[in-house]
């Protein structure tokens, strides 16, 4: 008899301690306002002054009127990292937009560590010039400055890229605000009107667009390392199939549709192979497909369930879930030798694991006292840290810089997305009022949209 693992909800979300609003939703399916539950104890004080908007052309002004000031987007990005405390603009003594207008004494009085200023000017008939400067207030010096040429619809892209630069310059960690998130939006699930949409959005939930829509479920979406393709499981034909699809093109191909399970596709770090779960030979086993030749290589051979593969950063190992020891636990297999070892021993349920970029730490779904949370483990010391306190937490996916992870959870009976820092100190959630959100996947670093 086929074995099925189920997660049962059993707790309520923590009450939100802060609510931040920004801009307008620009797509019907965009996620709702981010609710920030927790940040670090002593966040970095930063002021992001409203950018001066010097646009006279009526057409540009009409388009930009529907968007937030770039400063609002930048400040919000930094705030949701949990590491920054952006100053409210009503508390600022001035709104400088160029270096000659910066008076460091004013910002020191306000106990501000860093200052961001900027402006938007008309450039050509079809482009705008967005410029910014980052200052160290105590050191009275400029740290970074840059200009972007953008069209009106690239407004948010420029703001996210500026937030990335500011975050990187101050923390030393590459910013990931310009990356994307992918998730499944389920509407009217379990009814004849059910509709499932594979959505891609900015990391703040804005500008969502539908990549694929179906009346049948969509599962296990994952990104190629170049961010140009995705793989996922679709039930559009009534049985599970693994689909390969371009993010910005017409290409879409069914890779597998064997009898039984076709699931959990995940790209290798070089993008040339796809690990997956197939039960074509009986029990669910891990396979690897060469995407150039479509040739399959079987990796595991066991009568237990072997599922949910993910790759090590060097591409030399696969991490997977198996109940070969009696309960679901995390294992790894060396692809060169097929040597398998167990990685988790704390608790009787550990599943859906992902390695951090350093290859030494693991995040996964962990059951404690009957409730499913997201946990972190140091593979060298076997230390385990539970990162979330919500219930029915599943499908963790790491940000490309390894500092945050996104996961699916429940809030007030609805599926939503949660985000938590890798040390558990920063938390926020991305709810949706238009359906249940599930199966999130954080993109790799993407090429800059604007230069």
C-alpha positions in Angstrom: 0.0 0.0 0.0 1.3 3.4 -0.9 2.4 5.5 2.1 1.4 9.1 2.4 2.9 11.7 4.8 0.5 14.4 6.0 0.9 17.6 8.0 -1.9 18.4 10.5 -2.4 22.1 11.6 -2.4 22.6 15.4 -1.6 26.2 16.4 -2.2 29.9 15.7 0.3 32.4 14.3 1.9 34.8 16.8 0.3 38.2 17.0 1.9 40.7 14.7 3.8 43.5 16.5 4.2 45.8 13.5 2.4 46.5 10.3 4.0 48.4 7.4 2.3 49.7 4.3 3.8 50.6 1.0 2.7 51.7 -2.4 -0.2 50.2 -4.3 -0.7 46.7 -5.6 0.0 46.7 -9.3 -1.4 43.2 -10.1 -4.7 41.6 -9.1 -2.9 38.6 -7.6 -0.1 40.5 -5.8 0.3 39.4 -2.2 -1.0 41.6 0.5 0.8 44.0 2.8 3.8 42.4 4.5 3.3 42.0 8.3 6.6 42.2 10.2 6.5 40.1 13.4 10.1 40.5 14.7 13.4 42.2 13.9 16.8 42.3 15.6 17.1 44.0 19.0 19.2 46.9 17.9 18.6 47.6 14.2 20.7 50.0 12.2 19.3 53.5 12.1 19.1 54.7 8.6 17.3 57.6 6.9 16.1 57.3 3.3 15.0 60.8 2.3 12.2 61.1 -0.3 13.6 61.2 -3.7 13.1 64.5 -5.6 11.0 63.8 -8.7 11.8 66.2 -11.5 9.6 65.0 -14.3 7.6 67.5 -16.4 6.4 65.2 -19.2 2.7 64.6 -18.7 2.9 60.9 -19.8 5.7 60.1 -17.4 4.0 61.9 -14.5 0.7 60.1 -15.1 2.5 56.7 -15.0 4.7 57.5 -12.0 1.7 58.8 -10.0 0.6 55.2 -9.5 3.9 54.2 -7.9 5.5 54.8 -4.5 8.5 57.1 -4.2 11.7 55.1 -4.7 12.6 56.0 -1.1 9.5 54.2 0.2 10.5 51.0 -1.6 14.1 51.2 -0.5 13.2 51.9 3.2 10.6 49.1 3.1 13.1 46.6 1.7 15.6 47.5 4.4 12.9 47.3 7.1 11.8 43.8 6.2 15.3 42.5 6.4 14.8 43.1 10.2 18.3 44.6 10.4 17.4 48.3 9.7 15.2 50.9 11.4 14.4 53.4 8.7 13.4 56.8 10.0 9.9 58.0 9.3 10.0 60.9 6.9 7.9 63.1 9.2 10.8 63.0 11.7 13.4 64.2 9.2 14.6 67.8 9.4 15.2 68.1 5.7 14.8 66.2 2.4 18.2 66.5 0.6 18.4 65.2 -2.9 22.0 66.2 -3.8 25.3 66.3 -1.8 25.3 70.1 -1.4 22.0 69.8 0.6 23.4 67.3 3.1 24.1 68.7 6.6 25.6 65.9 8.7 25.0 67.7 12.0 21.2 67.4 11.4 21.4 63.7 10.9 23.7 63.2 13.9 21.2 65.0 16.1 18.6 62.4 14.9 21.0 59.6 15.8 21.1 58.3 12.2 24.0 56.1 11.2 23.4 56.2 7.5 21.6 58.4 5.0 20.3 57.7 1.5 19.3 60.5 -0.9 18.3 60.5 -4.5 16.4 62.1 -7.4 14.6 61.2 -10.5 15.0 63.3 -13.6 13.7 63.1 -17.2 16.4 62.0 -19.5 15.3 61.1 -23.0 11.8 60.7 -24.5 11.6 57.2 -23.2 13.8 57.0 -20.1 14.3 58.5 -16.6 17.5 59.0 -14.7 17.4 57.6 -11.2 20.4 58.5 -9.0 21.2 57.9 -5.4 24.0 58.5 -2.8 24.7 56.6 0.4 26.4 58.5 3.3 28.1 57.4 6.5 26.8 60.1 8.9 29.4 59.7 11.7 32.3 59.5 9.2 30.8 62.4 7.2 31.6 60.6 3.9 29.9 59.2 0.8 30.1 55.4 0.6 28.4 54.8 -2.7 26.7 56.6 -5.6 25.1 55.4 -8.8 22.8 56.3 -11.6 20.3 54.2 -13.5 18.5 54.9 -16.8 15.0 53.3 -16.6 11.6 53.3 -18.2 8.6 54.1 -16.1 7.8 50.4 -15.7 11.3 49.7 -14.2 10.7 52.1 -11.3 10.6 49.3 -8.7 13.5 47.4 -10.2 15.8 50.4 -9.7 14.6 50.9 -6.1 15.2 47.2 -5.3 18.7 47.4 -6.8 19.5 50.5 -4.8 18.3 48.6 -1.6 20.6 45.7 -2.6 23.6 48.1 -2.8 22.8 49.8 0.5 22.4 46.5 2.3 25.6 45.0 0.8 27.7 48.1 1.6 26.5 48.3 5.2 26.3 44.6 6.2 28.9 43.0 3.9 26.3 40.5 2.7 25.0 40.6 -0.8 21.4 42.0 -0.9 18.7 39.8 -2.4 15.8 42.3 -2.8 16.1 42.2 -6.6 15.5 38.4 -6.6 12.0 36.9 -7.2 9.7 34.5 -5.4 7.6 31.8 -7.1 4.6 30.2 -5.4 1.3 28.4 -6.1 -1.9 30.4 -5.6 -4.9 28.1 -5.0 -8.4 29.5 -5.3 -11.5 27.6 -4.5 -9.5 24.4 -3.9 -11.7 21.3 -3.5 -14.6 22.7 -5.5 -15.6 22.4 -9.2 -14.4 26.0 -9.6 -10.8 25.3 -8.4 -8.0 27.2 -10.1 -4.3 26.9 -9.4 -1.8 29.5 -10.6 2.0 29.4 -10.7 2.9 33.0 -9.8 6.2 34.9 -9.9 6.5 38.1 -7.9 9.0 40.6 -6.4 10.2 39.5 -3.0 7.9 42.1 -1.4 4.9 40.3 -3.0 4.3 43.0 -5.6 4.0 42.8 -9.4 2.8 39.2 -9.4 2.3 37.5 -12.8 0.9 34.1 -13.7 3.3 31.7 -15.4 0.8 28.9 -15.7 -2.8 28.3 -14.7 -4.8 25.1 -14.4 -7.9 23.7 -12.8 -5.7 20.9 -11.5 -3.0 21.1 -8.7 0.5 22.5 -9.3 3.4 21.3 -7.0 7.1 21.5 -6.3 8.2 24.4 -8.4 11.9 25.1 -8.6 14.2 27.6 -10.3 17.1 26.9 -12.7 20.3 28.5 -11.4 20.2 31.1 -14.2 16.7 32.1 -13.3 15.5 31.7 -16.9 13.7 28.4 -16.5 11.5 26.6 -13.9 10.4 23.0 -13.4 7.3 22.0 -11.6 4.7 19.2 -11.3 1.4 19.6 -13.1 -1.7 17.4 -12.9 -3.3 19.1 -16.0 -3.7 15.7 -17.7 -5.2 14.0 -14.6 -1.8 12.4 -13.6 1.4 14.1 -12.4 3.9 15.2 -15.0 7.2 17.1 -14.6 7.2 20.3 -16.7 10.1 22.4 -17.9 9.2 26.0 -18.8 10.8 29.3 -19.7 10.2 32.2 -17.3 10.0 34.8 -20.1 9.4 32.7 -23.3 6.9 30.4 -25.0 8.9 27.2 -24.4 7.1 24.6 -22.3 7.9 20.9 -22.3 6.6 17.8 -20.5 9.7 15.9 -19.3 8.2 12.9 -17.6 4.7 11.4 -17.3 5.4 7.9 -16.1 2.8 5.8 -14.3 2.8 6.6 -10.6 4.8 9.4 -9.0 6.5 12.1 -11.1 7.6 14.7 -8.5 10.0 17.0 -6.7 12.1 18.3 -9.7 15.1 20.4 -8.7 17.9 21.7 -10.9 21.6 20.9 -10.3 23.9 23.9 -9.5 25.2 24.0 -13.1 21.7 23.7 -14.5 22.5 20.7 -16.7 20.6 18.1 -14.7 17.3 17.7 -12.9 16.9 15.5 -9.8 13.4 14.1 -9.4 11.3 11.4 -7.8 9.8 8.6 -9.9 7.9 5.4 -8.9 7.9 3.9 -12.4 9.8 0.9 -11.1 7.6 0.4 -8.0 8.8 2.3 -4.9 9.5 6.1 -5.0 13.2 6.5 -5.9 15.5 9.4 -6.6 16.5 9.8 -10.3 18.7 12.4 -12.1 17.9 13.5 -15.7 20.5 14.9 -18.0 18.6 17.8 -19.6 20.7 17.7 -22.8 20.1 14.0 -23.6 16.9 13.4 -21.4 18.7 10.2 -20.1 17.7 9.1 -16.6 20.1 7.7 -13.9 18.6 6.0 -10.9 20.3 7.1 -7.6 18.5 5.2 -4.8 17.3 1.6 -4.6 15.3 0.9 -1.5 11.8 -0.4 -0.7 11.2 2.7 1.5 10.0 6.1 0.3 12.9 8.2 -1.0 11.8 11.7 -1.9 12.3 15.5 -1.8 15.8 15.6 -3.3 18.0 18.8 -3.2 21.6 19.4 -4.3 24.7 20.3 -2.3 26.2 23.6 -3.5 29.1 21.8 -5.2 26.7 19.4 -7.1 28.5 16.3 -5.7 25.7 15.2 -3.3 22.0 14.9 -3.0 20.1 15.5 0.2 16.8 13.6 0.4 14.0 12.4 2.7 13.6 8.7 3.4 11.7 6.6 5.9 14.1 3.7 5.5 14.8 3.9 9.2 11.2 3.7 10.1 10.4 7.4 10.2 11.0 10.3 7.8 14.6 11.5 8.2 17.2 13.4 6.1 19.9 11.5 4.3 22.6 12.4 1.8 24.1 10.4 -1.0 27.5 10.9 -2.6 26.9 10.8 -6.3 30.3 9.5 -7.2 30.2 6.5 -4.9 26.4 6.1 -4.0 27.5 6.2 -0.3 24.4 7.1 1.8 24.5 8.5 5.3 21.8 9.8 7.7 22.1 13.4 8.7 19.2 14.0 11.2 18.7 12.2 14.5 16.7 14.7 16.7 13.0 14.0 16.5 10.9 11.4 14.7 10.0 13.5 11.7 12.5 15.6 9.6 11.8 16.3 5.9 12.2 18.6 2.9 15.8 19.7 3.6 17.9 22.3 1.9 21.6 23.0 2.3 22.8 26.6 2.9 25.3 28.0 0.4 28.2 27.1 2.8 27.2 23.4 2.6 27.6 23.0 6.3 24.1 23.9 7.6 20.7 22.5 6.8 17.1 23.8 7.0 14.2 21.4 7.0 10.7 20.6 8.3 10.9 19.3 11.8 8.1 17.9 14.0 8.2 18.8 17.7 5.3 17.8 20.1 3.1 17.0 17.1 3.6 20.5 15.5 5.6 21.1 12.3 8.1 23.9 12.3 11.1 24.9 10.2 14.5 24.0 11.8 18.2 24.7 11.2 21.0 22.3 11.9 24.8 22.6 12.0 26.0 19.4 10.4 29.4 19.6 12.1 28.1 20.0 15.7 24.6 18.6 15.2 23.1 21.7 16.9 19.4 22.1 16.1 17.5 25.4 16.2 13.8 25.7 15.6 13.3 28.9 13.6 9.5 29.2 13.4 6.7 29.0 16.0 3.8 28.6 13.7 2.0 25.4 12.7 1.8 23.4 9.5 5.1 25.0 8.4 6.4 23.4 5.2 8.3 23.9 1.9 11.3 25.9 3.1 13.3 27.7 0.3 16.4 29.7 0.9 17.2 33.2 -0.3 20.2 33.3 -2.7 22.4 34.9 -0.1 21.5 32.3 2.5 20.3 34.9 5.1 16.6 34.3 4.9 14.2 31.5 4.0 10.6 31.5 2.8 8.1 28.8 3.7 4.4 28.0 3.6 2.3 28.1 6.7 -1.3 28.7 7.9 -2.9 31.8 9.4 -6.6 32.1 10.3 -7.4 29.0 8.2 -5.7 30.3 5.1 -2.4 29.3 3.5 0.2 32.1 3.5 3.9 32.6 3.1 6.3 33.3 6.0 9.8 34.5 5.9 12.4 34.0 8.7 16.1 34.8 9.0 18.5 31.9 9.3 19.1 32.8 12.9 15.4 33.0 13.7 15.6 36.6 14.9 13.7 38.3 12.0 10.2 37.2 10.9 7.6 38.5 8.5 4.6 37.1 6.6 3.2 37.6 3.2 -0.6 36.9 3.3 -3.0 36.9 0.4 -6.6 37.8 0.3 -7.3 36.1 -3.0 -6.6 32.5 -2.2 -4.2 30.1 -0.4 -0.5 30.6 -1.1 1.7 27.5 -0.9 4.8 25.8 -2.4 7.2 28.9 -2.3 10.6 28.9 -4.1 13.1 31.8 -3.8 14.9 32.6 -7.1 18.7 32.6 -7.5 20.5 36.0 -7.9 19.2 37.5 -11.1 20.9 39.8 -13.6 20.1 43.4 -13.0 17.1 44.6 -14.9 18.3 48.1 -15.2 21.9 49.4 -15.7 
